[in-house]
Amino acid sequence: MRRLLRLHVWAVLAMAGLTARAGEPVLRTWTVAGVTREALVALPAAGTQPAPTVFVFHGHGGSMRNVARSFALHTLWPEALVVYPQGLATPGKLTDPEGRRTGWQHHAGDQGDRDLAFVDTLVKSLRAEGLADPRHFYATGHSNGGAFTYLLWSTRADTFAAFAPSAAAFGLPQASTAFRTPRPLLHFASRNDPLVRFVWQERTLEGARQVNQCGITAEPWLAAAAHATRYPSPVGAPVIVWVGSEGHALPRAAPALMVQFFREQAAEGSDNGPRTDAQPVAPADPTPSPASPSG
């Protein structure tokens, strides 16, 4: 049945005049609470379904097309299913308070949880079509998209196996209580970020290291990643921090390193349940503060 559904999906894409060839993102739509939502979806290479699946969230004022070009994870990891969702008009925390530009909800309950519902719909749809491996969902995003990636960790840790946000902070002022379930993390930051201050990002990372039970001693991650340090975790959820000087821009090295990170998690056989017998920590209310900054 799942194979027949998968073939049907490919046929519908072809009949609609859209190219379903692996590696080329195609536009798809879903209806969520009566609203049409869009995403560009890059199918994995033939024969690799169900595939590891990466969600990539654009920043405030961005678009699915821009982020597909800037991240281009579908070209760096052709075996993966890569989804570039489109945000809706959203008031910004640091810019655009009128909400004229597109973005993502900032905390649980914001905007009626419309974007969390969108992600839930995407996950359900891609799993039902047999395209996505339910054990290997990953999320990344820049700025507001990175903060939304952190929100997914806070609220959807049972769905996603690892996260790689960029230029983002979350859960302030109580960042240490924003997360409850250990998950591997790769975070990209800049010490001279003029929008999402580095000190805010450091506070978020403190919370991440706490829930992942990391120590204070870091080690090199990759020889090719001179700016990256890795904090080992006894529960299999390391925190890797890449710190550069790109301001608020996505580091040029980030997409390739994200793919390397997600590949590592897939190779280690991570699943969507607890990675060890260790109990989740920080049992306090995980709902982040509405003051969480994001671009």
Backbone hydrogen bonds, N-H to C=O, Kabsch-Sander energy under -0.5 kcal/mol:
donor,donor_aa,acceptor,acceptor_aa,energy
5,L,1,M,-2.3
6,R,2,R,-2.3
7,L,3,R,-2.3
8,H,4,L,-2.1
9,V,5,L,-2.2
10,W,6,R,-2.1
11,A,7,L,-2.1
12,V,8,H,-2.6
13,L,9,V,-2.2
14,A,10,W,-2.1
15,M,11,A,-2.7
16,A,12,V,-1.8
17,G,14,A,-1.5
18,L,13,L,-2.1
20,A,18,L,-0.6
23,G,43,L,-1.9
24,E,21,R,-1.7
26,V,41,V,-2.1
28,R,39,A,-2.4
30,W,37,R,-2.5
32,V,30,W,-0.6
32,V,35,V,-3.0
35,V,32,V,-1.8
37,R,30,W,-3.7
37,R,35,V,-0.5
39,A,28,R,-1.9
40,L,84,Y,-2.4
41,V,26,V,-2.8
41,V,39,A,-0.5
42,A,82,V,-3.1
43,L,41,V,-0.7
45,A,78,P,-1.8
48,T,45,A,-1.6
51,A,131,L,-2.9
53,T,136,H,-2.9
54,V,81,L,-2.5
55,F,138,Y,-2.6
56,V,83,V,-2.7
57,F,140,T,-2.3
58,H,85,P,-0.5
61,G,102,T,-4.0
62,G,59,G,-2.3
67,V,63,S,-2.3
68,A,64,M,-1.7
69,R,65,R,-1.5
70,S,66,N,-2.5
71,F,67,V,-2.5
72,A,67,V,-0.7
72,A,68,A,-0.8
75,T,72,A,-1.2
76,L,72,A,-1.2
77,W,73,L,-2.3
80,A,77,W,-1.9
81,L,52,P,-2.9
82,V,42,A,-1.9
82,V,80,A,-0.6
83,V,54,V,-3.2
84,Y,40,L,-3.2
86,Q,38,E,-2.5
88,L,103,G,-1.2
90,T,101,R,-2.9
92,G,96,D,-2.6
93,K,294,S,-0.6
94,L,294,S,-0.8
99,G,96,D,-1.5
103,G,88,L,-2.6
110,D,107,H,-2.0
112,G,109,G,-1.2
113,D,110,D,-2.3
114,R,111,Q,-1.3
117,A,113,D,-2.3
118,F,114,R,-1.6
119,V,115,D,-2.4
120,D,116,L,-2.4
121,T,117,A,-2.2
122,L,118,F,-2.5
123,V,119,V,-2.8
124,K,120,D,-2.4
125,S,121,T,-2.6
126,L,122,L,-2.8
127,R,123,V,-2.1
128,A,124,K,-2.3
129,E,125,S,-1.9
130,G,127,R,-1.3
131,L,126,L,-1.7
132,A,126,L,-1.5
133,D,51,A,-3.0
136,H,133,D,-1.9
138,Y,53,T,-2.9
139,A,162,A,-1.4
140,T,55,F,-2.4
141,G,164,A,-0.7
142,H,57,F,-1.6
143,S,166,S,-2.6
145,G,142,H,-2.3
147,A,143,S,-2.6
148,F,144,N,-2.0
149,T,145,G,-1.5
150,Y,146,G,-1.9
151,L,147,A,-2.0
152,L,148,F,-2.0
153,W,149,T,-1.5
154,S,150,Y,-2.3
155,T,151,L,-2.2
156,R,152,L,-3.3
159,T,156,R,-1.8
160,F,156,R,-1.9
161,A,137,F,-3.1
162,A,137,F,-0.8
163,F,184,P,-1.9
164,A,139,A,-2.1
166,S,141,G,-2.1
167,A,188,F,-2.8
169,A,293,P,-0.8
175,A,173,P,-1.0
177,T,174,Q,-1.4
178,A,175,A,-1.5
185,L,238,P,-2.5
186,L,163,F,-2.2
187,H,240,I,-2.9
188,F,165,P,-2.1
189,A,242,W,-2.8
191,R,244,G,-1.8
193,D,190,S,-1.4
197,R,195,L,-0.9
200,W,197,R,-0.7
201,Q,197,R,-1.8
202,E,198,F,-2.7
203,R,199,V,-1.6
204,T,200,W,-1.8
205,L,201,Q,-2.4
206,E,202,E,-2.0
207,G,203,R,-1.6
208,A,204,T,-2.0
209,R,205,L,-2.8
210,Q,206,E,-1.9
211,V,207,G,-2.3
212,N,208,A,-2.0
213,Q,210,Q,-1.3
214,C,209,R,-2.6
215,G,232,P,-0.8
218,A,216,I,-0.5
219,E,230,R,-2.3
221,W,228,A,-1.0
225,A,222,L,-1.2
226,A,224,A,-0.7
228,A,225,A,-1.8
229,T,241,V,-2.2
230,R,219,E,-3.6
231,Y,239,V,-3.0
235,V,212,N,-0.6
236,G,233,S,-1.5
239,V,231,Y,-1.8
240,I,185,L,-3.1
240,I,238,P,-0.5
241,V,229,T,-2.7
242,W,187,H,-3.0
243,V,227,H,-2.0
243,V,241,V,-0.5
244,G,189,A,-2.5
244,G,242,W,-0.5
249,A,246,E,-1.5
254,A,251,P,-1.4
257,L,253,A,-1.8
258,M,254,A,-2.7
259,V,255,P,-2.1
260,Q,256,A,-2.1
261,F,257,L,-2.5
262,F,258,M,-2.9
263,R,259,V,-2.8
264,E,260,Q,-2.0
265,Q,261,F,-1.9
266,A,262,F,-2.4
267,A,263,R,-2.7
268,E,264,E,-1.6
269,G,266,A,-1.2
270,S,265,Q,-1.8
281,V,180,R,-0.6
292,S,289,S,-1.9
